[in-house]
Amino acid sequence: MGKIIAIANQKGGVGKTTTSVNLAASLGVLEKKVLLIDADPQANATSGLGIDVEAVEIGTYQLLEHSASAKDAILKTNSPNLDLIPSHIDLVAIEIELVDKDSREYMLKKALKDVIPLYDYILIDCAPSLGLLTLNALTAAHSVMIPIQCEYFALEGLGKLLNTIKSVQKIHNKELDIEGLLLTMYDSRLRLSNQVVEEVKKHFDTMVFKTIIQRNVRLSEAPSYGESIISYDADSKGANNYLSLAQELIEKNSK
């Protein structure tokens, strides 16, 4: 039975898509069957895995509308053991279209029922907002992973996200768990980076992943080639970080 993990933070630029793509690819390399769902209208996870966004005919939009099944929307990627449900700019309209629908928060949950048994992990790359798209992801997920960048405003907005998670737990999804907080964009040379790490660990202690994702040029280059860091440069610091995160996640979930 697949574990569904939403990767969410309403702040943009914290490494959500980078984490979604590279964690998914790393889990695949470690022989787990993985489905990545691009639930962001910017479709960066889709293009980051080498899929032509303009050519997408069935994706997350059709899934939420229930005009196509999850199995119809799945694309194979060049990454071992990794499938993708792509996104498209159309997805922007879904918030408005779903607004009058009954059970609008449960559209993704319903759509994924058939494919959960086919995968070990299903990762959802969420949009940088707390709108209906992210709400659907949190309602469908078993847990949520929160990337936090090691920069000045790191903890700003985190309270808001944790409150949203609490209300989703209360109203829509009692099972929703926090998988963990992931520190990203860490630069060991900067005092600020180290202060943020200390601060986050002080406040959240065991909720923080041991693996920290370091700033890495190769990591920011990979998406422009439509590749994960694992296939773009398997020896890079970025690839090592994400393989280590995947390993930590697998160990955590095998207890």
WOZIQUI-V105453 format. One record per pair of residues at least 24 apart in sequence whose C-alpha atoms are under 6 Angstrom apart, sorted by the first residue. I is the first residue (numbers start at 1). GAP is how many residues later the second one is. D is the distance in whole Angstrom. If there is no record, write none. Layout:
BEGIN
I_GAP_D ; I_GAP_D
END
This chain:
BEGIN
1_116_5 ; 2_114_5 ; 2_115_6 ; 2_117_5 ; 2_118_4 ; 2_119_5 ; 3_118_5 ; 3_119_6 ; 4_117_6 ; 4_118_5 ; 4_119_6 ; 4_137_5 ; 4_138_5 ; 5_118_5 ; 5_136_5 ; 5_138_5 ; 5_139_5 ; 6_117_6 ; 6_118_5 ; 6_135_6 ; 6_138_5 ; 7_117_6 ; 7_118_5 ; 7_119_6 ; 7_137_6 ; 7_138_5 ; 7_139_6 ; 8_118_5 ; 8_138_5 ; 9_137_6 ; 10_118_4 ; 10_119_4 ; 10_120_6 ; 11_117_6 ; 12_116_5 ; 14_134_6 ; 14_135_5 ; 17_28_6 ; 20_105_6 ; 22_206_6 ; 23_219_6 ; 23_223_6 ; 26_217_5 ; 27_219_5 ; 28_52_6 ; 28_53_5 ; 28_54_6 ; 32_88_6 ; 33_48_5 ; 33_86_5 ; 33_87_5 ; 34_48_5 ; 34_85_6 ; 34_87_5 ; 34_88_6 ; 35_47_6 ; 35_48_5 ; 35_49_6 ; 35_87_5 ; 36_48_5 ; 36_86_6 ; 36_87_5 ; 36_88_6 ; 37_47_6 ; 37_48_5 ; 37_87_5 ; 38_48_5 ; 38_49_5 ; 38_87_5 ; 39_86_6 ; 39_87_5 ; 40_86_6 ; 40_87_4 ; 41_47_6 ; 41_48_5 ; 41_50_5 ; 41_51_6 ; 43_44_5 ; 43_45_6 ; 46_40_5 ; 47_179_6 ; 48_175_4 ; 48_178_4 ; 48_179_6 ; 49_177_5 ; 49_178_5 ; 50_176_4 ; 59_26_6 ; 59_27_5 ; 59_28_5 ; 60_27_6 ; 61_30_5 ; 64_43_5 ; 64_44_6 ; 95_37_6 ; 105_31_5 ; 106_30_6 ; 108_28_6 ; 109_31_4 ; 139_33_6 ; 139_34_5 ; 142_34_5 ; 143_33_5 ; 143_34_4 ; 143_35_5 ; 143_36_5 ; 144_34_5 ; 144_35_5 ; 145_34_5 ; 145_35_5 ; 145_36_6 ; 146_35_5 ; 146_36_6 ; 147_34_6 ; 147_35_5 ; 147_36_6 ; 148_34_6 ; 148_35_5 ; 148_36_6 ; 149_34_6 ; 149_35_5 ; 149_36_5 ; 150_35_6 ; 150_36_5 ; 150_43_5 ; 150_46_6 ; 180_27_5 ; 180_28_5 ; 181_26_6 ; 181_27_5 ; 182_27_6 ; 183_29_5 ; 184_29_5 ; 185_28_6 ; 185_29_5 ; 185_30_4 ; 186_28_4 ; 186_29_5 ; 187_28_6 ; 211_34_6 ; 213_28_6
END
